[in-house]
């Protein structure tokens, strides 16, 4: 069977798809902040209803003790591969709210862009995936492959209960491969296939220098100040060029191979424009291109840091406590726990005598992932992108982290193809996040072709170890 | 005339005085935060009413464009000195509110202490001053000296409009000397006379590294992070011992003389206990005792620092902006503007190429003040403290800053005796601020004797330059 009638159907349904995406975006599904618990629950109810309406079976919440995932299946293609289709319904917090031109949960069209929190990351591409399955069932009454839709609710918080979900529902989630709606395109003009992603781990740090906040007139010049001490610790993480200054943390990083260098160089990438477009200041590890650093080298970023008086006016205090939230992007070869431990050891060694350092979160997350170049997922994606773009797709890696790929590989031996349609300029995790509206039509064409293409491989071909 | 009947009257009135102090403390007069504008206005109305009721004349608000001061006078002693009695009605913000055992604006007695924001700094001592004048007028129908009560409303914000108030009301404020209810006792057992204070200046710093917040997966390892850059700047302000690492800022600091060293050493002071009592970590400039550092050497403290995501959970961003509020305690010899400029120059030099640094507040404040040892104010205080304690008072300097003393010296050529009764352990500027209740009775005895003593000097004797 050809996927063309399905593609045609989706073309005709574009406005209705767009409306459903907007309804999805109106739901404030911020997973990290308990204040949004109702928005999370509403979004799950919305998805359950949606998956049932398009004809999926066994629709249910998969609860691992955190934010449940939403699941639905169509398993009517015996002998064909079984594909988990992954997306996530949770989004980043919208703050700072004052910087949004239009409210984050009121999707708004401006200049061919759909502005809303989660539009790019990743409700847009998740909607493309759901609508593709819906169209196959509506037009042909069947899908070319068996489908298990898995829409996660904790991607933005590092998937804390995903291990437990997969443990509890391992039988339900058995499959031959996964396609992820997360992990987008690297370029608007060159077709790319994501063959890997950096990993992520984290650490939250509390520095204490006294039992209470002190008056700077009465103690200034005689005691340590928690902000000075935190600053000294943070300043010690990188050298003046911006490279990580913790040798133990770099030990296990895999050296770049020839193929890595060649693939990275194959993507048209204007380093100067990349930095200038966001008004940034280029910095980082010498000896690597920016794309190499972004995808194949680790990075430490302090995501938040605070202490003392931050209100209006001034307050002459010596703060007794200061905090920093730190995340580390992991390169291939690095183990999240080992890296977090190396960072912790460095911080403890950097703290001056007497300074109390406590770690509120440490470790977790996931290692970097890599998909072999001759994997059926890559072959199928190559065919689809050749057909839709007329160009040879370039292999790229993501700098961002999708913990799901590592967890599903580890626990269910599934490889993942990232096939999202978001683009790098869409201000994810920042105010005024948007989704390029033409990406919806592109995705709705490519996804049906991909499912059709995957049907040509026997289920056993999808396991890298077994080939 | 003897002050003894006045002292006796105040002893009998102790409970009524205590009630009036409590009413004063219930008014939330936080000057730095516009949210407390009504509390400030209510406090001014309360003071105007109080000063009128005790029999002061010409009671009025002195408005310099900021928080007005409250003024009232009794000028019925021709030929006697005219003394400005200074206090302030504004208090520090009460946050962090969660750490208060009882609400900051509900004065509460526990263990001989009166807990409330402003109890120590400085509504307690301001009340002693007002009640002393009230008692003279009630008992004798007159005061031994001419009195001009001046209750400021901006002490906790560095007195931004005090210059303008003194400029506008210079004629009204003409006097021979000032006694300040601010600037307390250095020890509960040894009588002390404050003969000076450190100055204060400040700077608020904004570091920018990009046009917007960036996703750490997409940019991590390729660009500067505002928090890393702010940390590097803050870490450069001090050396590892905690001494200021900015030579240009130390240039004008007056070297310690023999008298300075001797006076400082004369006060019983347990350096280890001083730091241990607040769970602190001793640090600072080598070659000086802690008290020398606290009173005769400058100190830089970052009072607040923040940037990026500070909410619950994690957010994988590279912050584009970070901020720090910095204040500098000034030693004798230092000029506030020159010091702020030296700090600014250092920060600009420390910022890495491309990092944008903006200063939102810079300079202002006041230099350190010093009162000569043979000044009539010191002689009068010496007599009073000898009489009330039976001990020889020790000369001390304050580490904290009272801008009023510098401004009145500069603009009206008035010297100031600090004669507050607060003690160093009273958690000023911090949660659970309190005032030792026995200090009220001590103050109500010493203040009448002091006014009586000052009446013995001719007005011309109070000008240091003219003696």
Interface residues (C-beta under 8 A of the other chain):
Chain A: X31 X32 X33 X34 X92 X93 X95 X157 X158 X198 X200 X202 X204 X209 X210 X211 X212 X213 X214 X215 X216 X217 X218 X219 X220 X221 X222 X223 X224 X225 X227 X228 X230 X231 X232 X233 X234 X235 X237 X238 X240 X242 X274 X275 X278 X279 X280 X281 X282 X283 X284 X285 X290 X293 X294 X297 X298 X299 X300 X301 X302 X303 X304 X305 X306 X307 X308 X309 X310 X311 X312 X313 X314 X315 X316 X317 X318 X319 X320 X322 X323 X324 X325 X327 X329 X352 X353 X354 X355 X361 X398 X399 X400 X401 X424 X427 X428 X429 X430 X431
Chain B: X31 X32 X33 X34 X92 X93 X95 X99 X157 X158 X198 X200 X202 X204 X209 X210 X211 X212 X213 X214 X215 X216 X217 X218 X219 X220 X221 X222 X223 X224 X225 X227 X228 X230 X231 X232 X233 X234 X235 X237 X238 X240 X242 X274 X275 X278 X279 X280 X281 X282 X283 X284 X285 X290 X293 X294 X297 X298 X299 X300 X301 X302 X303 X304 X305 X306 X307 X308 X309 X310 X311 X312 X313 X314 X315 X316 X317 X318 X319 X320 X322 X323 X324 X325 X327 X329 X352 X353 X354 X355 X361 X398 X399 X400 X401 X424 X427 X428 X429 X430 X431
